[in-house]
Amino acid sequence: MKVELQSLAIETTNVCNAKCSYCPNSIMIRPKGFMSDEIFEKIVRECKEISTIEFISMQVLGEPTLDPKLYHRLFHIRKELPKIKVYLITNGIRLTKEIVGMVDHVDVSFNYATKKEYEEGMGLSFENTIEKINSLNNVKDKISIHYVFSKTTSGHFEMLKDIFKGFDVTFNPLFNSWKRILPDLNIHSFTKRISCSMVHLQLTILWNGDIVPCCIDYDGSYLIGNVKDKSLLELFNSPYLNKLRELGVGLDYRGTFCENCNYNVEV
């Protein structure tokens, strides 16, 4: 089947300063670290030769603003890949207007509208994060506040809109349980399996250059290869990823990495 690489998810670090109850970062056993300049520059260099890439997401399973080179890396992407859109997912507590200025959109994960739930569920200061985000009011058109719509937060939407006046507040109705590793707090019904777009369109790159099927493989258990050894297109068209795509078209994920995932379902 013919597929085209449309996006990259680049993890320049898997280090995180939060302890989110819905995220597997705190139980991750793979080593923590930061992407080398050699790997990052190779990725950008190859992107210049791939006309189908439309956007890059600068996060997989860490807090990207903890990367001390983040601003310079965003600047490098802007200089070398001016037509590619760049997105950032962050908890927001270290976000700056300079970083916002380097991307097309920032998605701030702020998953609870009360101090107690936020600090227990995310492990960050409620007041400090709110102050930091609201201080970016002059660039709010590039920022959205995102929260997980779950059994415990279904009533938080209006509260968050009041906390972050003028910011776009969004929510994800599908709670990802990371292949049933974490409790599934979803309050919606899964109607049917669908073909997962992440496997079909995106390449997920961990900080050490390893390629995995998607961010759900938080520990890098299903290694496709490494960008140090092969090109992005070779990795994207690897036999394992192509097999997942073929099975996804037939909606039969039995015996694969995708079998127990709740990303490939319709809500």
N, C-alpha and C positions, 0 to 999 in steps of 0.2 A: 504494500500500500504506500502511496506517495504522501509524505508528511513534510512540513516546512517548519524550521526553527523560527519561532516568532518572539520568544522572550527568554531571558535568563534570570534566575534567582541566584544572586551572588552573596555568599556569607563571608564577609571580610573578618568576622569574628563570631564565635559561638559563646563568648563570655557575656553574662548578663547580670545586671544589678538588681533585678526583680526576682520574686519567687512566686510567680503566678500559679494559682491552683489548677488552671486549665492547660498549662504548658508543661511538656516533659523535660524542659531544660534542667530542672533541679534533680531529675533522676537519670540524666544522660551520663553514660559511662565513657563515651569517646573523649579523647583528650581535648582540652580547651586551648585555644590559641588565636593567632591573628594571621591573616593571609599575607604572604610575602609579596614584595614589589614585583618579583620575577613572575609569579603566577598571575597577579592582577594585570600587569602590563601585557602579558601574553594573551589573556582573555580579550582585552580591549583591542589589541592589534588584530586578532582574528575577527573580531566583530566588524571591523572596517571592510572586510572582504565578504561579509554575509548580508546580502541586501534584504533578506526577509525579516531580520530582527527589528521589532517595532518598539519594545520597551525592556528595561532592566529594572528589577526589583532588588534593592540593596539590603536584603535581609532574608535569612532562612531560620536559624534557631539561636539567635543571640541579639543583643542590643547594639545596633550599628553605631550609635553615638559614643560607645566606649572605645571604638577604634580611633586612636589618636591621629590616624592619617585619613579619616573619612572625608574631611573637607577637600583635601588635596586630591583624593581619588575621584570625588565627584567633579572637581574642576577638570581633571584629566579626561573623564568621560565627556564632559561638555565640549572640551577642545577637540577631541579626536572623533567623537560620535555625535555631532550637533543635531542630527535628525532623529535620534533615538530618545524616546521619553524615559525619564528616570523617576522611580517611585521609591519611597522610604516608609518602612513600618517601624515604629518606635514607641516606647512607653512615654516619651515626651519630656522626662525630667531633665534631660541634658540637651534638649533641642535648642538651637540658636537660629536667629534670623539669617545668619550667613549660610548655614546648612540648608534652610528652607529655600533660600535664594538660588541654590544650585540644583534643585529638583523641580519636577513638574507637579508632584503632589506628595503630601505627607499624610499618612494614616496613623493617628495617635491612638494606641490601645488604652482605653480608660474604662475598665469593665464594671465599675461599681459607683453608684452615685452617693454613697454614704461613707463617712470616714472609717467607721468600724469595718465594714465589708471590704472597702478598698485596701486598707492596710493589712487586713488578714488575708485577703485574696491575692494581693499583688506584692506586698512587702515593701512598699514605698510610702513616702510621706504624702498624705492626701493634700494638705495645704500647699506644700512646696511644688507639687506637680501642677496643681491648679494655677498657682501664681506664675509658674514658668510658661504654661500654655497661654494664659491670658495676656502675658507680656508680649506675645507675638501677634497681638490684635491687628497690627498694620499689615501682616501677611496672611491673615486668616482665610483669604480666598484660595490659598493653596493647601489648607489644612482641613482635615476632617477628623472628628472625634468618633472613634469606633468602639462599640462594646458588644459582647457576646450576649445574645438574647436567650437566656436559659431559664430554668425553673426558679432560680433565685433572683434574677434581675429583670424579669418581664415588665416590672413597673418603673424601671429607671429611666426610660426614654425622656419623658418630660422633665424629670429632675436634672438630667444632664444638659438638656437644652437651656435650662435656667442657669446652671453653673457656667456654661460656656456660651454666653449670649453672642449671637452673630456668627458663631461657627456652625458648620454643617455637622450634624450628629447623625450617624448611621449605625446600623446593627446587622449582625450576621445571624439569621434565624437557624442556621445549622451548626449545632455544637459539635466540634470535632473531638472525638475521644481518643485520637491517636491510635487507631486500630485496637480500641478497647483496653488500652493500657490505663487510661484515666476514666473516672466515672462519667457516664454519658448523662448530661443534664439537659439534653434536648427536650423541648416541650412540643415539638411538631411531629407529624407522622411521616415516615418514609414511604412513598408510594410505589417507587420502582427503581431499578438500577438504570444508570445512564453511563455513557462513555465518558471517561474522565478527560477533561481538556488539558489538565496539567501534564499528563504523560504524552499527549499528542502534540503539544505546542511548546513546552518549556523544558529547559535544561537546568537542573539544580546543581550548583557548585558549592561544595563545602570549603571551609577556610584553608584546608591543606591541598585543595585541588581535586579531591575526590568527587566523582559524579554519582549521585544516587537517584532513584526513580522520581522522588519528589520530597518535599519537606516532612512528610509523614514518616519517612525513614530517618528519624532524629538521631539514631546511633550509627548510621552508616553501615547497616547490616547487609544491604544489597548493593554491593559496589559494582558500578558499571565500568569504571576505569578512572584515569586521572589525567587532568589537562596537561600535566608535565610530559606525558608520554604520547598523547594522541590529540588530534585537532578537535575543536568543538563539534564540527559536523560529523566526524567519525564517531564520536561518543554519542551524539544525538541519534545516529542511525545504527547504533549497536544492536546486535541480535536480540539481547534481552529486552530492550525498550520496544523494539519492533514487535516482539512476541506479545508484550503487554498490550500494545495498540491493537493488534489483530484480535486478541481475546476481548478487548474492550468494545470493539465494533460489534462482536457477537454477544456482548453483555454476559460473558461467562468468565468470571474471575477465579473460579475454583482452583485451588492449589497454587495461587500466585500471591505475590506481595500485596495485591489489591483486594484480596478476598474479604478481609474483615474491616475494610475501610468504610467510613460513612461520608466520604467526599463524593463517591461515585453513585450517589442516590438522588432522587428528586424529592423535594419536600412538598 
